[in-house]
């Protein structure tokens, strides 16, 4: 177990208004990204496997799927990695989530890469999805790269606005993010056992 500070919901939301200090090299993390990480830390204290994922609120599932699973995959290896891995199982659900939070720019990117599948619908089964990706790439490698490479680069550019959309959603739906209870967090010394991925 990794020990990480756990913020109350009020404290996590307040992180949006704090200007992070500039590290020695590179850019300081955006305040909404820092706040999103604090919200994700709260969510993972209750999510350990598919059975406990089902116990999360709709809002928690949305923020976890978009703000952790999709975001990490696309930042790490682009849209192709997101779709090729198990994270792609939720691509169609993620489209609905992106509509719900108003992240039209990210939705447009996901729909652009989904166009390599029949009718633009991403299969939920990983084997079918990977066969479809391979077929599309073999049919037109240059065209395939012309879709995926710019969409992956563009995602990096729109991330700050995307994190802000997710945090706007959390602020507007605070009732979905009340667990763990703030009183319990303060009583526990604000440190949670977070499972290592």
URHUFEN-V625427 format. One record per residue. N is the residue number from 0. RES is the residue in one letter. SS is DSSP state (hx for helix, st for strand, lp for the rest). PHI is phi as a letter, one per 40 degrees, with the letter a starting at -180 (none if undefined). PSI is psi in whole degrees, 0 to 359 (none if undefined). Layout:
# URHUFEN-V625427
N_RES_SS_PHI_PSI, N_RES_SS_PHI_PSI
This chain:
# URHUFEN-V625427
0_X_lp_none_137, 1_X_st_c_127, 2_X_st_c_123, 3_X_st_b_145, 4_X_st_c_139, 5_X_lp_b_124, 6_X_lp_c_151, 7_X_lp_c_166, 8_X_hx_c_317, 9_X_hx_c_316, 10_X_hx_c_319, 11_X_hx_c_317, 12_X_hx_c_325, 13_X_hx_c_337, 14_X_hx_c_338, 15_X_hx_c_334, 16_X_hx_b_6, 17_X_lp_b_131, 18_X_lp_c_115, 19_X_lp_c_147, 20_X_lp_c_145, 21_X_lp_c_124, 22_X_lp_c_170, 23_X_lp_d_314, 24_X_lp_b_142, 25_X_lp_g_188, 26_X_lp_c_151, 27_X_lp_c_146, 28_X_lp_c_145, 29_X_lp_c_143, 30_X_hx_d_319, 31_X_hx_c_328, 32_X_hx_c_317, 33_X_hx_c_316, 34_X_hx_c_319, 35_X_hx_c_319, 36_X_hx_c_321, 37_X_hx_c_321, 38_X_hx_c_317, 39_X_hx_c_321, 40_X_hx_d_320, 41_X_hx_c_319, 42_X_hx_c_316, 43_X_hx_c_348, 44_X_lp_c_342, 45_X_lp_b_355, 46_X_lp_b_115, 47_X_lp_b_344, 48_X_lp_a_175, 49_X_hx_d_325, 50_X_hx_c_318, 51_X_hx_c_335, 52_X_hx_c_321, 53_X_lp_c_339, 54_X_lp_c_347, 55_X_lp_c_154, 56_X_lp_c_165, 57_X_hx_d_315, 58_X_hx_c_318, 59_X_hx_c_319, 60_X_hx_c_317, 61_X_hx_c_309, 62_X_hx_c_321, 63_X_hx_c_311, 64_X_hx_c_315, 65_X_hx_c_312, 66_X_hx_c_345, 67_X_hx_b_295, 68_X_hx_c_306, 69_X_hx_c_312, 70_X_hx_d_313, 71_X_hx_c_317, 72_X_hx_c_314, 73_X_hx_c_319, 74_X_hx_c_325, 75_X_hx_c_317, 76_X_hx_a_14, 77_X_hx_g_180, 78_X_hx_c_329, 79_X_hx_c_315, 80_X_hx_c_317, 81_X_hx_d_313, 82_X_hx_c_325, 83_X_hx_c_331, 84_X_lp_c_176, 85_X_hx_c_338, 86_X_hx_d_330, 87_X_hx_c_344, 88_X_hx_d_330, 89_X_hx_b_14, 90_X_hx_d_316, 91_X_hx_c_322, 92_X_hx_c_322, 93_X_hx_c_326, 94_X_hx_c_316, 95_X_hx_c_319, 96_X_hx_c_317, 97_X_hx_c_321, 98_X_hx_c_317, 99_X_hx_c_320, 100_X_hx_c_355, 101_X_lp_g_26, 102_X_lp_c_66, 103_X_hx_c_325, 104_X_hx_c_319, 105_X_hx_c_321, 106_X_hx_d_317, 107_X_hx_c_323, 108_X_hx_c_315, 109_X_hx_c_320, 110_X_hx_c_326, 111_X_hx_c_314, 112_X_hx_c_337, 113_X_hx_c_341, 114_X_lp_c_345, 115_X_lp_c_350, 116_X_lp_b_153, 117_X_hx_d_132, 118_X_hx_f_14, 119_X_hx_g_18, 120_X_lp_b_123, 121_X_lp_c_122, 122_X_lp_c_141, 123_X_lp_c_337, 124_X_lp_c_124, 125_X_hx_d_319, 126_X_hx_c_313, 127_X_hx_c_320, 128_X_hx_c_316, 129_X_hx_c_324, 130_X_hx_c_319, 131_X_hx_c_320, 132_X_hx_c_316, 133_X_hx_c_315, 134_X_hx_d_315, 135_X_hx_c_320, 136_X_hx_c_318, 137_X_hx_c_327, 138_X_hx_c_326, 139_X_lp_a_83, 140_X_hx_d_317, 141_X_hx_c_315, 142_X_hx_c_322, 143_X_hx_c_311, 144_X_hx_c_326, 145_X_hx_c_340, 146_X_hx_c_307, 147_X_hx_c_318, 148_X_hx_c_309, 149_X_hx_c_324, 150_X_hx_c_322, 151_X_hx_c_318, 152_X_hx_c_318, 153_X_hx_c_325, 154_X_hx_d_318, 155_X_hx_d_323, 156_X_hx_c_324, 157_X_hx_c_358, 158_X_hx_d_311, 159_X_hx_d_317, 160_X_hx_c_325, 161_X_hx_c_315, 162_X_hx_c_322, 163_X_hx_c_320, 164_X_hx_c_316, 165_X_hx_c_318, 166_X_hx_c_328, 167_X_hx_c_319, 168_X_hx_c_314, 169_X_hx_d_314, 170_X_hx_d_320, 171_X_hx_c_341, 172_X_lp_b_44, 173_X_hx_d_329, 174_X_hx_c_338, 175_X_hx_c_354, 176_X_hx_b_26, 177_X_lp_c_350, 178_X_lp_b_140, 179_X_lp_c_152, 180_X_lp_d_136, 181_X_hx_d_322, 182_X_hx_c_321, 183_X_hx_c_324, 184_X_hx_c_313, 185_X_hx_c_318, 186_X_hx_c_325, 187_X_lp_c_358, 188_X_lp_g_12, 189_X_lp_g_32, 190_X_st_b_128, 191_X_st_b_149, 192_X_st_c_115, 193_X_st_b_125, 194_X_lp_c_141, 195_X_lp_c_140, 196_X_lp_c_none
